[in-house]
Amino acid sequence: MDIIFWITIFVLIIASAYDVRFRRIPNWLTLPAVVAGAAYHTYTAGLPGFLLSAGGLLVGFCVFFIFYVVGG
């Protein structure tokens, strides 16, 4: 299997463990994962990959920002 797959599984396991135990996922885990994902997408697909990654990040941010604003 691809190393990226195993890194993703590892990060998801750590995030799940923190979420179950503390009911939070720490920023020190999410930020490097987001940056690594964007870097990988840029490396494999060039500028279109970066734009797609940035667009996905923006959509995800907007969706969860709405929940943050309404207090949920």
C-alpha positions in Angstrom: 0.0 0.0 0.0 1.0 3.6 -0.4 2.9 5.3 2.4 0.4 8.2 2.3 -2.4 5.8 3.1 -0.6 4.6 6.2 0.3 8.1 7.3 -3.4 9.1 7.0 -4.5 6.0 9.0 -2.0 6.8 11.7 -3.1 10.5 12.0 -6.8 9.3 12.0 -6.1 6.8 14.8 -4.4 9.5 16.9 -7.2 12.0 16.3 -9.8 9.4 17.2 -8.0 8.5 20.4 -7.8 12.2 21.4 -11.4 12.8 20.5 -12.6 9.8 22.6 -10.5 10.7 25.6 -10.7 14.5 25.6 -13.6 15.3 23.2 -11.2 17.5 21.3 -8.8 17.1 18.4 -5.7 19.2 19.0 -4.5 21.8 16.6 -0.9 20.4 16.8 -2.3 17.4 15.0 -4.7 19.0 12.5 -2.5 21.8 11.2 0.4 19.6 10.1 -2.0 17.2 8.5 -3.7 19.9 6.5 -0.4 21.4 5.4 1.0 18.0 4.5 -2.1 17.2 2.5 -2.0 20.4 0.6 1.7 20.0 -0.1 1.2 16.4 -1.3 -1.6 17.5 -3.5 0.5 20.3 -4.9 3.4 18.0 -5.5 1.4 15.4 -7.3 -0.9 17.7 -9.4 0.9 21.0 -9.6 -1.0 24.3 -9.5 -4.4 22.8 -10.2 -3.9 20.4 -7.3 -3.0 23.3 -5.0 -6.1 25.2 -6.1 -8.3 22.1 -5.6 -6.8 21.6 -2.1 -7.2 25.3 -1.2 -10.8 25.2 -2.4 -11.6 22.2 -0.3 -10.0 23.8 2.7 -12.1 26.9 2.2 -15.3 25.0 1.8 -14.5 22.9 5.0 -13.6 26.1 6.9 -16.9 27.8 5.9 -19.0 24.9 6.9 -17.5 24.5 10.3 -17.3 28.3 10.9 -21.1 28.4 10.6 -21.3 25.9 13.5 -18.8 27.9 15.5 -20.7 31.2 15.0 -24.1 29.7 16.1 -22.4 28.1 19.1 -22.7 24.4 18.1 
